[in-house]
Amino acid sequence: MSFQTFGTRGTGAGTPLTIEYVEQPGLGRIALLMVLTLTVYRFWAKTNVRRHIWSCVHINGEPLEYTGRGVELFLGFLIVFGLFFLPIFIVLAVLQLSLGPEHPAIILANLALFLVILFLWGMALYRARRYQLSRTLWRGIRGSLVGSSMSYSLLYFGAMLLRSMTLGWSTPAMNLNLQERMIGDMRIGSMPFRFKGRAGPLYGPYAICWVATFVVTIVLALVVGIAGYALFGDTLGAFFESINKNDGSGPPPDTDLFVGIIAVAFIVGFLLFTVVYYVTWAFYVAREMSIFASYTTLDSARFRMEATGGSLIALVLGNLLLMIFTLGIATPFAQQRLVRYLVTRLSADGIVDVNAILQSREAVGRTGEGLADAFDVSWI
């Protein structure tokens, strides 16, 4: 059992928040059942995993309760598939059969589809958060998300475009705006969460990571190039020499060997870059998580997140190895490790008048996440 108590006692009406993660048995049985049942069971399996993990999160000694149902997720997926993916598949199939796969209209249709998915990505994230909050109870009080998913999706789409146009330098400000919209729309019963802060403190860490990534990319390219030349320089030299001398009377150059060397160099370089990229940016993500938590308040309580780059790297690497060596069977345990990491590093300073929290009056939808499940953007 992992136990931490947070919060500072204040004066006046209110209670300090204590947050803890209390592990319970039973997750292994759920993971095993996911393997032994048909694929369609994944909607019910996801629900069971959430119900188990939610119940391990205790706030002031009271566990969270997840009331979602697998049939809600299943119906949400069917609706999105029937109204979105099936019509698109039919249209693309008709265009390819009537115009041919190389017709410019096919390229334009695929580009339009990409832009539509990019636009709907933010909506999927927002609706997933809304569904999960509406099915989360604490002391019988339901959570909610009260804003517009369309408005959030427009903001998310604009943020993605701006990031590409600024080579990523708008990321801190755009992430701040997205977080402010999401957190500002969250409620526990009648009590709102609030988010307020500046992006300025994020730009120092961001600049360090951006420059480090750029420099490391150049260095890796040089190292891979030099290593490749040292190992295969003679072979490549002979290849180009054979091209220059080949007049049709001699043997053709060994193009397969040349392509193989280039492919190996590309794969090695890509893998090295991926590792360096995620290790480098883990430190920025940790800083962003900590700052965003400090900008978040509930009543008179302000949150804190003790995230570090090293701990994030260990979390992600551990989850990756766990899923690889179990062929995905241990996915529920990876999700549990993520939630446990967030909960055990989250704390709150100040007090919350829990007796003033009334039940939410927001309408509760009848179907599940739909888009989030179709795009696979839900982290749990």
N, C-alpha and C positions, 0 to 999 in steps of 0.2 A: 504494500500500500504506500502510495506517495502522498504525503500530507504537507501542506503549507498553509499558514494563516497569514492573511495580509490585512492591511487597513490600519488606520490610526483612529483612536477614539476622539470624537469631537464633542462639542457641547451642543445642547439644544436637542430638538426632536430629530431622531434619526439613528441609524445603526451602521457601524462600519461593516464593510463587506469582507467576508472570508471566502476564498476560492480554493478548492482542492479537487484533485483527481483521485478517486477511490476505485482501484481496479477490482473487477468482479469476474468470476469464472463464467465460461459459456461461449466465449468468442470462437474458440476452436471448433466447437460443434457447428456453429453457423458457417464457418469457412468450409468445413467438410461437406455440409449439406449443399453448398454452392457448387461443389465439384460433382456431387452425385446426382444432381437434378438437371433438368433441361435448361437451355439458355433463357427461356422466358421467365424462369424463376428468379432471374437476377433482379427484377423489380422488387420482389418480396424479400430477397436476400439483402438488398441495399437497405430496405426498411428495417429489417432485423438488426443489421449492423449499426445503423443509426440509433435504434432504440437502446441497444446495449451500450454504445459509447456515450450517448446522452445521459444515461442513468448513472454513469461513473463520474459525471461532473456535478459537484456539490457546491452550492452557493449558500453560505450561512447554514450549513448542515443539511440543506434541502436539495435532493437530487433534481436534475432536469428531467422532464418527461417528454418523450417524442411520441406524438399521436398520429403520425402519418401512416398511410396504408399502402401496401404494394399495388393494389388495384388502381389507386389514384395515379401512381407513376406510370403504370401500364396504359391507362386511358389517355394520359397526357401525351405519351409517346405515340399512340395510335392516331390521335388528333393531329399532331404535328406531321406525322408521316403521311397521313391522308390528305391534308390541306396544303402541305409544302413540298415534301420530297417526291411523292408520287406524281403530282402534276409536272414538276420540273423534269423528272425522269422521262415521262411520256413526251414532253415537248422536245427534249434533246434527242430522244430516239427517233421521233418523226423527222426532225431536221436532218439528222445524219442519214436516214434512209432516203429522204427526198432530195437532199442537196449534195450528199457525200461528205465524208469525214474531213476533207481538206478545204471545204468551202469557207470563205471569210465569215459568213454568218455564224458558223459553229464557234469560231474563235471569239466573236463578239458575245455570243450567248454564254460561253464559259466565263468570259471576263465579267459580264453582268452578274452571273451566279456568284462569282467570287466576291464582288462588291456587296451583293445582298447578304451573303453569309457574314461578311465583315461587319455590316451594319447591324445584323441581328445578334451578333455575338454579345454585345453589351446587354441587349434585352434578355438573352438567355441567362447571363450572370445575375441580372436583377431579379428575374422571375424565380430563379432557383433560390436566392436569398429570401425572397418573399414567402415562398412555399415553406421553406425550412423554419422560418420564424413563426409562421402561422400555425405550425404543428409542434412548436416548442412551448412547454408549460413550465413555469416555476411557481410553486405554491398555488397551483391552479390558475395562475395568470398567464395569458397567452401573449406571445410576441407578435409584432406586425411590422410591415414596411408600407408606408402610407403614400409614397410618391408615384410618379408615372414611369413605367418601364420604357415608354417611347422617348420621353425626355432624357432619361439616362442613356438610352441607346444612341441618341443623337450626340450627346456629350462624349460618349465612348468612341464613336465613329470619328468625330472631329479630333479627339485626342490622338487616335491612331494615325490620322493623316498628318497632323502637325508634327508628331514624332518623326515620321519619315522625312518631312520637309526640313526639319532642323537637325537631322542626323542624331536624333535622340536627346538633344539638349533641352527640349521642353518637357521631358519625362517627369522631373520632380514636380513642376507646377501642375501638369496634367493629372498625375497620380493624386496630388493633393485635392484637386477639384473633384475627381471621381470619388475619393474617400469622403470628402465633405458632403457630397450629395447622398452617398449610400448611408453613412452613419447618421446624417441629419434626418433621414427618413425612417430610421429605426425607432421602435417603441417597445417597451416592456409594459404591457397593459396600457394605461393612460400616460405613463411617464416617458418623455422623449430622451433619447441620447442626443448629445450635442458635440459638435466637432468644430474647432476653430484654431487656426494657426497659420504660419507662413511657410513658404517653400524655401526661403533663404537658407536655413540651416542644413538643407539637404544638398545644396549645390557644391559645397566643399567635398564631401564624400563622393558625390557623383562625378565631379571633375577628375578626382584621383583615379576612380575606377575606369572612366572613359579613356583617359590618357594612358593608363596602364594597359588596357586592352589593346589600344592602337599600337603602342610600343611592342608589346608581346607578340602581336600579330606579325609585325615586320620582322622581329627577331626569329620567330618560328619559321617564317617563310625562308629566311636566310639559312637557318640551321638545316631545314629539310632539304633545301636546294644544295647546300654544300655536302651534306651527308649523302644525298642521292648521287651527286657527281663523283664523290670519293668511292662509292660502292659500284656505280654503274657507268662511270665516265667513259671507260674504254668501250663498253658495249654500245653506249649511245653514239660515241664517235664513229665506231664501225658502221652503225646503222646509217648515219647521215652520209658517211663516205660512200656506202654502197648505193645510196640514192643518187649521189652526184655522178658516180661512175657507171651506173646501170644504163646500158644502151639497148636493152632488150635481149642481148645474147647471153648474159650471165644470169645467175639465180636472183630472184626478186629479194628485196630487203625483207628482213623478218619483222613485219609490222606488228604481229601479235606480241612479240617480246617488248617492243617499244610501247605499245598500248598498255601492257601489263605493268611495266615500270612506272608509267605516268599514273596509272590507277592506284598502285600501291602508295606512291608518294602522296597522292591526293587524300587517300583514306587515312594514312598516318598523320598528315598535317591536319586534317579535319578533326580527328579524334583528339589530338593534342590541343588544338584550339578550343574544342568544346570543353575539355577538362579545365583549361586555364580560364576560359570565359566564365564558367559557372562558379569556380572557386573565387575569382576576382569579384564578381558581382554579388556573391553571397554576403560580403561585408557591407555593400550598399543596401541590400534588401534588409539586413538586420538593423541597420541604422534607420531606415525608413519605417520599419515596424515599430521601433522604439519611439521615434518621434511622433508617429501617427497615434500611438497609444496615449502619449502624453497630451495630445490635443483633444482627446476624447473624454467627456464627462457624463455622468449620470447623477442628476440632482447636485449634491455638493461633493461627490466623489470624483476624483480624477485618476485615470488608469495609468499604469506603468507596465512596460514590457521589457524584460531583461534578456533581449535577444542579442546574440553575438554571431559574427561570421563563422567562427570555428564550430559553434554548436549547430548552426544551420547546415554546414557542410557534413557534419557527422550524422545529422538527421536524414538528410537527403541520400547520402551514400549508404547508410544503414538500410533505409527503405528500398533503395534500388537493388542492393544485394539480396535483401529478403525476398523481393518479388522475382528476381532472376533465378535464384537457386530453388525456389519453390514453384516456378512456372506460373506465378500469379496466384497460387492458392492462398498465400499469406497476405493478400491485399488487405483484408480487414485488420490485420495486425499492423500493417504499415499505416493505415488510416488512424488506428488507435494511437500509434506513436506520435503522429502529427498533432492530434488533439491534446494528448498528454503534454507534449512539448509546449503548446500554446498556453494551456491552462496552468501548468506549474511555473511558468515564467510570467504570468499575468498577475498584477496586484492592483489594489485601489487604495488611494489615500483620501480620507474624508468619510462622510456619512451619507446614507440614503434613507429617506423617510419611507420605508417599505410599507407602512400602514396607509400611506396616502396613494399607493398605486391601486387604481381601479381596473376592472376588466376591460380589455380592448373592445371597441365597438366596430372595428374594421370587419368588413365582410370576408368570409373565408371561402376560397375557391374550392371547387369539387374535384379538380384534376391536379395532377402532379406537375413536374418541372418541364416536361415536354421538350422545349428547345434545348435546355441544359443537358438533358440526357441524350438527345440526338447529336449535339455537338460535342458531348463528353467534356463539359467544362465544369461540372460539379466535382469538387475535390473530395467529397465523401457522399 
